[in-house]
Every structure is written in C-alpha cells, then in structure tokens.
C-alpha cells in the first residue's frame, strides 16, 4: 500500500505554498493599511512599505529555493537508497549462491559415483537408478527453495480473512501430516480482524511451518496452530511436540542452508522469515516447556504507508 508519488509531492509542496501565500497576504495587507493612512503619514511610511516588500520578495525567493533544494535532496536520497538496496541484494545473493554451490558438491559427487557404479555393477541397475532419482529430487528441492528465497514477491497486499487463510494452509498440509500419523488442532479466535496480506505468500509460510512440525520427530497427536488478535496485529503460533532444538542451533535456524535434518535443505525457515519481513512482521522460534517447538509470527493489521517520494528508484542491475 504505497502512497502515490504525486500525492506525496503535493504534501511536500503545501507548507512552502502556505508560507508563500502568507508573505503575499502580508504585502497586500501592508499596502492596504498604508493606503488608508493620512497623506502625511502615508508618505512617511513609504520607506517602511519598500522594506516590507523587499523582505517579502526575499522570503518568497527563499521559500522557492528551499522547495527546490528539498525536491533535489529527495531525488538524490531515493537514488542512494536504490543503490544501497541493490548492493545489499547482490551481496546477499552472492553469499547464498556460494553456500548453494558448496551444498551441491556432495550430491553431484554422489551422482557421479552412482553413474560409474552402473558400469561396474550392471546387475544392480534398478537400485542405483532409484538412488540417482532420489539425489536428483533432492537437488531439485534445494534449487527450488533457493529460487523461492530469492524471487521477488509481486503479489498485491489485500485485506484477508486470517481464519480462511489458515484453513487453506491446513487443507494443504493435512495429507502430509496424515502420512506421519499426525493430525492438526486449530485454536483460532472467532472474531479475528482482516489483515493486509500477500495471501499466497503467508499461506506458503504457514504450510512450511506445518510441514516442519510434521518432521519434528513427533510420533502421535496433533500439530497445533493458533491465531489471535494482539495490539495492532495478528499473532499466529504453530506448536509441535517433537524433539525440540538444541540451544546452540536456535540462533542459526533462519540462516539459509542451515539445517538440523539429514534430508533438509535449510531454506524453509529462511523463506518464512523473508515472507514475514516483507510484511513488516516478526517471527521467532523457541523450545516449549512441555517439549517440542513453538514458532510465533506477528503480522501488522495494516502495512505502513511509505511516502512515494521516498520509494527507492530502481537501479539498472547491468550497471
């Protein structure tokens, strides 16, 4: 929900226009006042009228110069903001790409070894091909996760019913949890307010958290997802009763490619954090006192309005 640039520029101009109008009114008022003075008094006040007019013109020129400087400064600030964001984006992508390459080396070496094994042990072709297929699926998952993490979110923010959105995520997660022998327990307030969201992105984040809960080591029972209104926001909690997280691993869980699972790609929670941050929200993870993990999301009811004149100007990535 970005305010239009033209509307914000008008807001920037209004104070200067008001000051300029005030100066004009002062000049006109002074002239009218002097015009109604007796002839002798009016003649004596001539230098005063000249001084007032000079000061008014100087003030008006100062206002116009100040407005010009402000507009130029805003333009340069937008350009600098765009450059900073582009530099940060490139640095983040470079770091993640380096980690991705490092993580892909072992699966690729396994593929190469299995390909050679086909020549050495042709009688085990079916098993080797099945193993190659598993490696390719794992590589595809990792690459897909990397693309999801770096893809620009172009979905429009729109008023969304949280209960309906959570129910949609639960519907998608149920078959996966059912295979693990788990259910889903809902604890959602009946009077939740509508929230400005990218509905598809938040649904994907919740689906990711529910699948994480299914992979937590919990063998029975249900994964619980709850939602309630808090001050100026929506709080969503996803609880599992799995094995929990080692205290030393907690600070790194949202780091791309870090995982505590043998078959994990380390991108699920990083994608969740990226989505929540795009909503100007917060997300954190903690071990529950009764065992398992709780993931908490706080999302604002409305997205903050960023002035159009401060919206960073796009930078040509080829430069």
Residue pairs with C-beta under 8 A, 6 or more apart in sequence:
1 157
1 196
1 302
1 303
1 305
2 305
2 306
2 308
2 311
3 305
3 306
3 307
3 308
4 308
5 308
5 309
5 311
6 308
7 308
8 307
8 308
8 309
9 71
9 308
9 309
12 67
12 70
12 71
12 74
12 309
13 67
16 63
16 64
16 66
16 67
16 70
19 59
19 63
20 60
20 63
20 64
23 56
23 59
23 60
23 63
24 56
24 60
26 52
26 56
27 52
27 53
27 56
30 49
30 52
30 53
31 49
34 42
34 45
34 48
34 49
35 42
37 45
74 309
74 310
75 313
77 310
78 309
78 310
78 311
78 312
78 313
79 312
79 313
81 310
81 312
81 313
82 312
82 313
82 314
82 315
83 315
85 312
85 315
86 315
86 317
93 150
96 146
96 149
96 150
96 256
96 257
99 256
99 257
100 142
100 143
100 146
100 257
103 142
103 257
103 265
103 266
104 139
104 142
107 135
107 138
107 139
108 139
110 131
110 135
111 132
111 135
111 136
114 128
114 131
114 132
114 135
115 132
117 124
117 128
118 125
118 128
118 129
121 128
138 263
138 265
141 265
142 265
142 267
145 265
145 267
145 268
145 271
146 267
148 267
148 271
149 256
149 267
149 270
149 271
149 274
153 198
153 201
153 275
153 278
155 198
155 199
155 200
155 201
156 198
157 196
157 197
157 198
157 303
158 196
158 197
158 199
159 194
159 195
159 196
160 194
160 195
160 196
160 197
160 199
160 202
161 192
161 194
162 188
162 192
162 194
162 195
162 227
162 234
162 236
163 188
163 192
163 227
165 197
165 199
165 202
165 203
165 206
166 186
166 188
166 206
166 225
166 227
166 236
167 186
168 203
169 203
169 206
169 207
169 210
169 225
170 184
170 186
170 210
170 225
172 203
172 207
173 184
173 207
173 210
173 211
173 214
174 184
176 210
176 211
176 214
177 183
177 184
177 210
177 213
177 214
177 223
180 214
180 215
180 218
181 219
181 220
182 213
182 214
182 218
182 220
182 221
182 222
182 223
183 221
183 222
183 223
184 210
184 222
184 223
184 224
184 225
185 222
185 223
185 224
185 225
186 224
186 225
186 226
187 224
187 225
187 226
187 227
188 225
188 226
188 227
188 228
189 227
189 228
189 229
191 229
192 227
192 228
192 229
192 234
193 229
193 234
193 301
194 301
195 234
195 299
195 300
195 301
196 300
196 301
196 302
196 303
197 279
197 299
198 275
198 278
198 279
201 275
201 278
201 279
202 275
202 279
202 299
204 271
204 275
205 271
205 272
205 275
205 276
205 297
206 225
206 236
206 238
208 268
208 269
208 271
208 272
209 225
209 238
209 272
209 295
210 223
210 225
210 238
211 268
212 238
212 240
212 268
212 269
212 295
213 223
213 238
213 239
213 240
213 242
213 293
214 223
214 240
215 261
215 264
216 240
216 241
216 242
216 243
216 292
216 293
217 242
217 243
218 240
218 241
218 242
218 292
221 241
223 238
223 239
223 240
224 237
224 238
224 239
224 240
225 236
225 237
225 238
225 239
226 236
226 237
226 239
227 234
227 235
227 236
227 237
228 234
228 235
229 235
230 298
232 300
232 301
233 281
233 298
233 299
233 300
233 301
234 298
234 299
234 300
234 301
235 296
235 297
235 298
236 296
236 297
236 299
237 294
237 295
237 296
237 297
238 294
238 295
239 288
239 292
239 293
239 294
240 292
240 293
241 288
241 290
241 291
241 292
242 291
242 292
242 293
243 291
243 292
244 287
244 288
244 291
244 292
244 293
245 253
245 260
245 285
245 287
245 293
246 260
247 287
249 258
249 260
250 285
250 286
250 287
252 258
253 260
253 269
253 285
254 269
254 270
254 272
254 273
254 283
254 285
255 266
255 270
256 266
256 267
256 270
257 265
257 266
257 267
257 270
258 266
259 265
259 266
269 285
272 283
272 295
273 283
276 282
276 283
276 297
276 299
279 299
279 300
279 303
280 300
280 303
280 304
281 297
281 298
281 299
281 300
282 297
282 298
283 295
283 296
283 297
283 298
284 295
284 296
285 293
285 294
285 295
285 296
286 293
286 294
286 296
287 293
287 294
288 294
